[in-house]
């Protein structure tokens, strides 16, 4: 029953390719362990846990580590995206785009010009 409640979390873990994933139920508590690629993926897992179980769920114990702590995330640019649109997605604030530009000056000449398929570093705030 508890596993079904958190099935979306487990599915998201597979989609995000959580490494060393382990899921088991003990005494009615779902225990989830694994390593996310970056902090953004870990945050997505926690958001899914809270969505299913509330702010402080007592029927799940999750231990999610982060493989790469040097960056918040990596982002592959899609057609029509701008740095401000990307900043809004990751930070919730489009005006934080200069942070992304600064972290990617090695491949970007201007904050106004990005191209599809460029791999951008999304730094921690």
MMTF fields as JSON, N, C-alpha, C and O atoms, coordinates in Angstrom:
{
  "mmtfVersion": "1.0.0",
  "mmtfProducer": "UNKNOWN",
  "numBonds": 499,
  "numAtoms": 500,
  "numGroups": 125,
  "numChains": 1,
  "numModels": 1,
  "chainsPerModel": [1],
  "groupsPerChain": [125],
  "chainIdList": ["A"],
  "bondAtomList": [4, 2, 8, 6, 12, 10, 16, 14, 20, 18, 24, 22, 28, 26, 32, 30, 36, 34, 40, 38, 44, 42, 48, 46, 52, 50, 56, 54, 60, 58, 64, 62, 68, 66, 72, 70, 76, 74, 80, 78, 84, 82, 88, 86, 92, 90, 96, 94, 100, 98, 104, 102, 108, 106, 112, 110, 116, 114, 120, 118, 124, 122, 128, 126, 132, 130, 136, 134, 140, 138, 144, 142, 148, 146, 152, 150, 156, 154, 160, 158, 164, 162, 168, 166, 172, 170, 176, 174, 180, 178, 184, 182, 188, 186, 192, 190, 196, 194, 200, 198, 204, 202, 208, 206, 212, 210, 216, 214, 220, 218, 224, 222, 228, 226, 232, 230, 236, 234, 240, 238, 244, 242, 248, 246, 252, 250, 256, 254, 260, 258, 264, 262, 268, 266, 272, 270, 276, 274, 280, 278, 284, 282, 288, 286, 292, 290, 296, 294, 300, 298, 304, 302, 308, 306, 312, 310, 316, 314, 320, 318, 324, 322, 328, 326, 332, 330, 336, 334, 340, 338, 344, 342, 348, 346, 352, 350, 356, 354, 360, 358, 364, 362, 368, 366, 372, 370, 376, 374, 380, 378, 384, 382, 388, 386, 392, 390, 396, 394, 400, 398, 404, 402, 408, 406, 412, 410, 416, 414, 420, 418, 424, 422, 428, 426, 432, 430, 436, 434, 440, 438, 444, 442, 448, 446, 452, 450, 456, 454, 460, 458, 464, 462, 468, 466, 472, 470, 476, 474, 480, 478, 484, 482, 488, 486, 492, 490, 496, 494],
  "bondOrderList": [1, 1, 1, 1, 1, 1, 1, 1, 1, 1, 1, 1, 1, 1, 1, 1, 1, 1, 1, 1, 1, 1, 1, 1, 1, 1, 1, 1, 1, 1, 1, 1, 1, 1, 1, 1, 1, 1, 1, 1, 1, 1, 1, 1, 1, 1, 1, 1, 1, 1, 1, 1, 1, 1, 1, 1, 1, 1, 1, 1, 1, 1, 1, 1, 1, 1, 1, 1, 1, 1, 1, 1, 1, 1, 1, 1, 1, 1, 1, 1, 1, 1, 1, 1, 1, 1, 1, 1, 1, 1, 1, 1, 1, 1, 1, 1, 1, 1, 1, 1, 1, 1, 1, 1, 1, 1, 1, 1, 1, 1, 1, 1, 1, 1, 1, 1, 1, 1, 1, 1, 1, 1, 1, 1],
  "groupList": [{"groupName": "UNK", "atomNameList": ["N", "CA", "C", "O"], "elementList": ["N", "C", "C", "O"], "formalChargeList": [0, 0, 0, 0], "bondAtomList": [1, 0, 2, 1, 3, 2], "bondOrderList": [1, 1, 2], "singleLetterCode": "X", "chemCompType": "L-PEPTIDE LINKING"}],
  "groupTypeList": [0, 0, 0, 0, 0, 0, 0, 0, 0, 0, 0, 0, 0, 0, 0, 0, 0, 0, 0, 0, 0, 0, 0, 0, 0, 0, 0, 0, 0, 0, 0, 0, 0, 0, 0, 0, 0, 0, 0, 0, 0, 0, 0, 0, 0, 0, 0, 0, 0, 0, 0, 0, 0, 0, 0, 0, 0, 0, 0, 0, 0, 0, 0, 0, 0, 0, 0, 0, 0, 0, 0, 0, 0, 0, 0, 0, 0, 0, 0, 0, 0, 0, 0, 0, 0, 0, 0, 0, 0, 0, 0, 0, 0, 0, 0, 0, 0, 0, 0, 0, 0, 0, 0, 0, 0, 0, 0, 0, 0, 0, 0, 0, 0, 0, 0, 0, 0, 0, 0, 0, 0, 0, 0, 0, 0],
  "groupIdList": [1, 2, 3, 4, 5, 6, 7, 8, 9, 10, 11, 12, 13, 14, 15, 16, 17, 18, 19, 20, 21, 22, 23, 24, 25, 26, 27, 28, 29, 30, 31, 32, 33, 34, 35, 36, 37, 38, 39, 40, 41, 42, 43, 44, 45, 46, 47, 48, 49, 50, 51, 52, 53, 54, 55, 56, 57, 58, 59, 60, 61, 62, 63, 64, 65, 66, 67, 68, 69, 70, 71, 72, 73, 74, 75, 76, 77, 78, 79, 80, 81, 82, 83, 84, 85, 86, 87, 88, 89, 90, 91, 92, 93, 94, 95, 96, 97, 98, 99, 100, 101, 102, 103, 104, 105, 106, 107, 108, 109, 110, 111, 112, 113, 114, 115, 116, 117, 118, 119, 120, 121, 122, 123, 124, 125],
  "secStructList": [7, 2, 2, 2, 2, 6, 2, 2, 2, 2, 2, 2, 2, 2, 2, 6, 6, 7, 3, 3, 3, 3, 3, 3, 3, 3, 6, 6, 3, 3, 3, 3, 3, 3, 3, 3, 1, 1, 2, 2, 2, 2, 2, 2, 2, 2, 2, 2, 2, 2, 2, 2, 2, 7, 6, 6, 7, 1, 1, 3, 3, 3, 3, 3, 3, 3, 1, 7, 7, 1, 7, 1, 3, 3, 3, 3, 7, 7, 6, 6, 7, 7, 2, 2, 2, 2, 2, 2, 2, 2, 2, 1, 7, 4, 4, 4, 2, 2, 2, 2, 2, 2, 2, 6, 6, 6, 6, 7, 1, 7, 6, 6, 7, 7, 7, 6, 6, 7, 3, 3, 3, 3, 7, 7, 7],
  "xCoordList": [0.812, 0.0, 0.861, 0.608, 1.879, 2.728, 3.545, 3.821, 3.922, 4.682, 3.829, 4.327, 2.552, 1.652, 1.468, 1.368, 1.424, 1.27, 2.417, 2.21, 3.611, 4.8, 5.292, 6.451, 4.407, 4.817, 5.352, 6.289, 4.78, 5.272, 6.713, 7.5, 7.054, 8.428, 9.362, 10.44, 8.945, 9.771, 9.933, 11.019, 8.852, 8.918, 9.851, 10.622, 9.777, 10.652, 12.11, 12.99, 12.366, 13.725, 14.291, 15.466, 13.463, 13.899, 14.146, 15.148, 13.239, 13.368, 14.65, 15.329, 14.967, 16.162, 17.434, 18.524, 17.277, 18.397, 19.174, 20.396, 18.423, 19.034, 19.904, 19.445, 21.167, 22.119, 22.033, 21.641, 22.407, 22.437, 21.106, 21.064, 20.027, 18.704, 18.319, 18.556, 17.723, 17.25, 15.936, 15.851, 14.928, 13.609, 13.121, 13.136, 12.686, 12.107, 11.115, 11.169, 10.207, 9.217, 9.517, 9.606, 9.672, 9.886, 8.956, 8.972, 8.154, 7.219, 6.321, 6.055, 5.859, 4.958, 5.615, 4.933, 6.959, 7.693, 8.475, 9.236, 8.276, 9.011, 10.398, 10.535, 11.422, 12.793, 13.403, 13.468, 13.852, 14.375, 15.79, 16.031, 16.726, 18.121, 18.607, 18.142, 19.541, 20.127, 20.933, 21.033, 21.509, 22.349, 21.837, 21.759, 21.489, 21.032, 22.24, 23.297, 22.081, 23.174, 23.578, 24.76, 22.588, 22.875, 21.808, 20.838, 22.002, 21.076, 19.681, 18.694, 19.583, 18.274, 17.463, 16.277, 18.088, 17.373, 16.962, 15.867, 17.838, 17.484, 16.277, 15.364, 16.268, 15.134, 13.838, 12.779, 13.924, 12.734, 12.177, 10.962, 13.064, 12.632, 11.933, 10.861, 12.536, 11.927, 10.594, 9.661, 10.495, 9.216, 8.143, 7.0, 8.512, 7.56, 7.153, 5.992, 8.099, 7.799, 6.8, 5.819, 7.051, 6.151, 4.774, 3.761, 4.739, 3.459, 2.615, 1.399, 3.27, 2.539, 2.242, 1.181, 3.178, 3.034, 2.877, 2.732, 2.902, 2.795, 4.174, 5.193, 4.196, 5.448, 6.403, 7.614, 5.873, 6.707, 6.132, 5.601, 6.233, 5.637, 6.357, 7.581, 5.575, 6.168, 6.218, 6.746, 5.67, 5.632, 6.692, 6.635, 7.661, 8.764, 10.044, 10.032, 11.137, 12.456, 13.334, 13.604, 13.78, 14.581, 15.976, 16.142, 16.963, 18.355, 18.879, 19.338, 18.805, 19.232, 20.507, 20.515, 21.567, 22.84, 22.957, 22.145, 23.959, 24.183, 25.56, 26.562, 25.601, 26.856, 27.756, 28.944, 27.206, 27.995, 27.496, 26.452, 28.242, 27.837, 28.422, 28.134, 29.228, 29.88, 28.931, 29.18, 27.849, 26.868, 25.472, 25.256, 24.525, 23.138, 22.523, 21.805, 22.823, 22.288, 23.029, 23.827, 22.751, 23.179, 21.908, 20.904, 21.96, 20.772, 21.154, 22.077, 20.449, 20.633, 19.602, 18.397, 20.094, 19.237, 18.316, 18.751, 17.046, 16.053, 15.737, 15.961, 15.226, 14.85, 13.882, 12.922, 14.139, 13.259, 13.548, 12.913, 14.482, 14.794, 15.691, 16.433, 15.601, 16.48, 17.073, 16.579, 18.12, 18.702, 17.705, 17.683, 16.889, 15.915, 14.84, 14.375, 14.451, 13.478, 14.079, 13.403, 15.349, 16.05, 16.197, 16.0, 16.542, 16.674, 15.343, 15.317, 14.25, 12.933, 12.64, 12.09, 13.012, 12.773, 13.533, 12.957, 14.807, 15.637, 15.575, 15.633, 15.458, 15.521, 14.191, 14.047, 13.212, 11.95, 11.989, 11.028, 13.096, 13.28, 14.053, 15.245, 13.388, 14.066, 15.219, 16.118, 15.188, 16.234, 17.554, 18.53, 17.587, 18.824, 19.65, 20.644, 19.247, 19.959, 21.438, 22.225, 21.872, 23.307, 24.173, 25.324, 23.621, 24.352, 24.677, 25.785, 23.707, 23.907, 24.9, 25.782, 24.755, 25.691, 27.118, 28.025, 27.337, 28.689, 29.302, 30.497, 28.488, 28.984, 29.304, 29.971, 28.825, 28.999, 29.737, 29.632, 30.478, 31.22, 32.224, 32.631, 32.61, 33.561, 32.931, 33.65, 31.59, 30.937, 29.987, 29.579, 29.63, 28.708, 29.445, 30.211, 29.212, 29.806, 28.861, 29.3, 27.551, 26.535, 25.394, 25.065, 24.806, 23.653, 22.43, 21.458, 22.479, 21.344, 21.4, 20.45, 22.51, 22.661, 23.024, 24.146, 22.046, 22.3, 21.724, 20.86, 22.215, 21.82, 21.315, 21.785, 20.352, 19.881, 21.046, 22.01, 20.924, 21.877, 23.125, 23.989, 23.246, 24.36, 24.102, 22.973, 25.151, 25.064, 25.516, 26.691, 24.574, 24.879, 25.011, 24.326, 25.895, 26.022, 25.036, 24.981, 24.266, 23.358, 24.004, 23.99, 24.578, 25.31, 24.366, 23.187, 24.928, 24.204, 24.032, 24.882, 22.956, 22.776, 23.521, 23.492],
  "yCoordList": [-1.196, 0.0, 1.267, 2.181, 1.332, 2.524, 2.672, 3.787, 1.555, 1.602, 2.202, 2.979, 1.845, 2.39, 3.893, 4.638, 4.334, 5.76, 6.573, 7.696, 6.017, 6.718, 6.231, 6.439, 5.587, 5.048, 6.133, 5.879, 7.333, 8.427, 8.791, 9.15, 8.701, 8.964, 7.906, 8.224, 6.662, 5.559, 5.671, 5.438, 6.028, 6.204, 7.364, 7.268, 8.45, 9.593, 9.204, 9.627, 8.409, 7.937, 7.159, 7.304, 6.341, 5.595, 6.54, 6.41, 7.49, 8.442, 9.281, 9.562, 9.674, 10.487, 9.643, 10.169, 8.342, 7.404, 7.507, 7.651, 7.427, 7.426, 6.178, 5.063, 6.381, 5.262, 4.581, 5.186, 3.315, 2.511, 2.568, 2.566, 2.618, 2.707, 1.451, 0.337, 1.64, 0.529, 0.951, 2.01, 0.128, 0.423, -0.809, -1.918, -0.602, -1.707, -1.151, 0.023, -2.015, -1.64, -2.417, -3.644, -1.686, -2.307, -1.654, -0.435, -2.451, -1.971, -0.847, 0.118, -0.968, 0.013, 1.301, 2.258, 1.323, 2.518, 2.185, 1.218, 2.995, 2.827, 3.433, 4.61, 2.62, 3.096, 3.178, 2.187, 4.39, 4.662, 5.206, 6.142, 4.611, 5.051, 5.157, 4.425, 6.067, 6.182, 7.453, 8.253, 7.625, 8.783, 9.481, 8.885, 10.761, 11.586, 12.189, 12.365, 12.508, 13.109, 14.469, 14.813, 15.251, 16.603, 17.033, 16.315, 18.208, 18.714, 18.944, 18.712, 19.397, 19.631, 18.336, 18.34, 17.233, 15.951, 15.514, 14.986, 15.734, 15.399, 16.221, 15.693, 17.511, 18.363, 17.874, 17.908, 17.417, 16.892, 15.681, 15.545, 14.801, 13.618, 14.055, 13.547, 14.995, 15.459, 16.152, 15.997, 16.908, 17.551, 16.496, 16.655, 15.416, 14.333, 13.624, 13.248, 13.442, 12.816, 13.682, 13.174, 14.986, 15.897, 15.959, 16.08, 15.878, 15.9, 14.68, 14.782, 13.535, 12.298, 12.16, 11.661, 12.601, 12.317, 13.513, 13.35, 14.714, 15.905, 16.431, 15.86, 17.51, 18.201, 17.355, 17.392, 16.599, 15.758, 14.348, 13.953, 13.583, 12.245, 11.303, 11.334, 10.467, 9.519, 8.101, 7.197, 7.904, 6.559, 6.352, 5.381, 7.274, 7.125, 7.653, 8.667, 6.957, 7.378, 7.363, 6.302, 8.545, 8.632, 9.15, 10.125, 8.49, 8.914, 9.051, 8.081, 10.269, 10.534, 11.352, 12.475, 10.799, 11.494, 12.182, 11.936, 13.038, 13.754, 13.394, 13.533, 12.929, 12.521, 13.72, 13.693, 14.764, 15.931, 17.143, 17.711, 17.532, 18.663, 19.984, 21.03, 19.961, 21.187, 22.104, 23.305, 21.547, 22.344, 21.977, 20.911, 22.88, 22.605, 21.634, 20.708, 21.867, 21.001, 21.263, 22.194, 20.426, 20.652, 20.775, 20.122, 21.61, 21.843, 21.861, 22.572, 21.086, 21.122, 22.084, 21.9, 23.112, 24.163, 23.591, 22.855, 23.947, 23.589, 24.817, 25.954, 24.568, 25.649, 26.619, 26.193, 27.903, 28.923, 29.316, 30.231, 28.653, 28.995, 30.226, 30.538, 30.906, 32.026, 31.749, 30.895, 32.465, 32.278, 32.654, 32.026, 33.661, 34.037, 32.956, 32.716, 32.312, 31.219, 30.033, 29.39, 29.76, 28.677, 29.022, 28.163, 30.279, 30.712, 30.582, 30.172, 30.928, 30.797, 29.327, 29.011, 28.43, 27.0, 26.476, 25.792, 26.794, 26.235, 27.022, 26.433, 28.336, 29.177, 29.824, 30.375, 29.757, 30.411, 31.917, 32.62, 32.413, 33.848, 34.096, 33.795, 34.643, 34.86, 35.874, 35.865, 36.734, 37.755, 37.193, 37.931, 35.921, 35.278, 34.75, 34.055, 35.076, 34.589, 34.968, 34.209, 36.11, 36.416, 35.349, 35.137, 34.69, 33.599, 32.485, 31.949, 32.145, 31.09, 31.567, 30.815, 32.806, 33.349, 33.323, 32.883, 33.783, 33.812, 32.412, 32.24, 31.427, 30.053, 29.431, 28.399, 30.065, 29.489, 30.406, 30.243, 31.364, 32.294, 31.591, 32.13, 30.4, 29.641, 29.199, 28.881, 29.179, 28.805, 29.878, 29.833, 30.846, 31.909, 33.24, 33.613, 33.944, 35.272, 36.37, 37.458, 36.07, 37.04, 36.316, 35.178, 36.977, 36.399, 36.346, 35.651, 37.074, 37.121, 36.064, 35.928, 35.309, 34.355, 32.973, 32.735, 32.081, 30.672, 29.85, 30.313, 28.625, 27.784, 26.423, 25.898, 25.858, 24.52, 23.526, 23.604, 22.612, 21.531, 21.969, 21.136, 23.254, 23.647, 23.073, 23.08, 22.584, 22.032, 23.108, 23.474, 23.61, 24.678, 24.159, 23.221, 24.784, 24.529, 25.448, 26.646, 24.883, 25.679, 25.692, 24.686, 26.853, 26.901, 26.978, 27.31, 26.659, 26.884, 28.385, 29.166, 28.784, 30.215, 30.565, 31.717],
  "zCoordList": [0.0, 0.0, 0.0, -0.785, 0.876, 0.932, -0.354, -0.798, -0.937, -2.187, -3.304, -4.12, -3.34, -4.359, -4.171, -5.147, -2.923, -2.624, -3.216, -3.675, -3.208, -3.678, -5.045, -5.403, -5.802, -7.103, -8.034, -8.79, -7.995, -8.842, -8.484, -9.361, -7.217, -6.773, -7.347, -7.849, -7.271, -7.783, -9.297, -9.829, -9.989, -11.44, -11.806, -12.761, -11.048, -11.291, -11.065, -11.816, -10.044, -9.782, -10.953, -11.292, -11.568, -12.758, -13.923, -14.627, -14.131, -15.228, -15.082, -16.069, -13.847, -13.584, -13.471, -13.246, -13.629, -13.566, -12.253, -12.236, -11.161, -9.838, -9.727, -9.975, -9.351, -9.265, -7.906, -6.909, -7.894, -6.671, -5.925, -4.695, -6.693, -6.09, -5.35, -5.816, -4.195, -3.39, -2.746, -2.124, -2.896, -2.349, -1.607, -2.141, -0.366, 0.394, 1.4, 1.765, 1.843, 2.844, 4.112, 4.097, 5.215, 6.527, 7.532, 7.698, 8.195, 9.218, 8.696, 9.412, 7.465, 6.888, 6.422, 6.056, 6.439, 6.005, 4.741, 4.7, 3.719, 2.472, 2.644, 2.976, 2.417, 2.534, 1.143, 0.415, 0.786, -0.54, -0.398, 0.364, -1.14, -1.125, -2.56, -3.434, -2.803, -4.126, -4.264, -3.334, -5.451, -5.735, -6.988, -8.063, -6.826, -7.943, -8.652, -8.046, -9.941, -10.713, -10.167, -10.159, -9.704, -9.228, -8.226, -7.987, -7.651, -6.629, -7.185, -6.488, -8.424, -9.031, -9.075, -8.744, -9.478, -9.515, -8.112, -7.92, -7.133, -5.748, -5.307, -4.672, -5.643, -5.285, -5.929, -5.303, -7.188, -7.86, -7.118, -6.967, -6.654, -5.889, -4.603, -4.274, -3.879, -2.624, -2.87, -2.081, -3.948, -4.278, -4.523, -4.093, -5.215, -5.489, -4.193, -4.03, -3.281, -1.986, -1.22, -0.677, -1.179, -0.457, -1.108, -0.419, -2.433, -3.136, -2.763, -2.603, -2.626, -2.308, -0.821, -0.445, 0.036, 1.458, 2.366, 3.577, 1.811, 2.647, 3.017, 2.627, 3.762, 4.091, 4.94, 4.723, 5.897, 6.768, 6.846, 7.884, 5.754, 5.755, 6.716, 6.836, 7.396, 8.349, 7.791, 8.439, 6.587, 6.014, 4.926, 4.172, 4.854, 3.903, 4.542, 5.241, 4.294, 4.742, 3.502, 2.939, 3.076, 1.86, 2.176, 2.909, 1.618, 1.73, 0.304, -0.298, -0.223, -1.593, -1.548, -1.045, -2.065, -2.139, -3.502, -4.394, -3.664, -4.921, -5.447, -4.745, -6.698, -7.334, -7.631, -7.312, -8.233, -8.615, -7.832, -8.153, -6.812, -5.977, -6.464, -5.882, -7.507, -7.976, -8.753, -8.854, -9.303, -10.035, -9.559, -8.983, -9.808, -9.456, -10.451, -10.075, -11.753, -12.814, -14.114, -14.216, -15.106, -16.489, -17.316, -17.032, -18.332, -19.142, -20.615, -21.015, -21.413, -22.862, -23.438, -23.266, -24.123, -24.67, -25.754, -26.639, -25.659, -26.674, -27.52, -27.105, -28.682, -29.61, -28.916, -28.274, -29.048, -28.49, -27.055, -26.532, -26.409, -25.026, -24.952, -25.883, -23.828, -23.496, -22.121, -21.385, -21.783, -20.456, -19.365, -18.306, -19.609, -18.583, -18.413, -17.299, -19.5, -19.414, -18.647, -17.843, -18.909, -18.21, -16.73, -15.87, -16.43, -15.035, -14.292, -13.131, -14.952, -14.327, -14.011, -12.956, -14.936, -14.718, -13.494, -12.649, -13.405, -12.333, -11.027, -9.947, -11.112, -9.922, -9.553, -8.462, -10.471, -10.214, -10.442, -10.131, -10.984, -11.184, -12.479, -12.552, -13.501, -14.779, -14.695, -15.536, -13.689, -13.557, -13.015, -12.877, -12.714, -12.253, -13.427, -13.219, -14.663, -15.841, -15.867, -16.433, -15.282, -15.317, -14.624, -15.007, -13.617, -12.941, -13.935, -13.938, -14.772, -15.767, -16.824, -17.238, -17.253, -18.24, -17.71, -18.417, -16.488, -15.898, -15.83, -16.068, -15.509, -15.391, -16.744, -16.816, -17.821, -19.157, -20.123, -21.339, -19.592, -20.45, -21.358, -22.387, -20.971, -21.797, -23.128, -24.075, -23.199, -24.467, -24.984, -26.145, -24.136, -24.55, -24.664, -23.775, -25.752, -25.941, -25.448, -25.077, -25.448, -25.059, -24.349, -24.683, -23.382, -22.685, -23.598, -23.301, -24.697, -25.619, -26.718, -27.488, -26.802, -27.901, -27.347, -26.898, -27.394, -27.073, -28.217, -28.963, -28.341, -29.47, -28.987, -27.977, -29.723, -29.374, -29.295, -30.056, -28.37, -28.119, -27.362, -27.088, -27.015, -26.151, -24.764, -24.275, -24.148, -22.796, -21.809, -21.774, -21.007, -20.074, -18.644, -18.236, -17.91, -16.476, -15.774, -16.053, -14.869, -14.032, -12.65, -11.942, -12.267, -10.987, -9.786, -9.909, -8.632, -7.374, -7.188, -7.615, -6.566, -6.242, -4.983, -4.549]
}
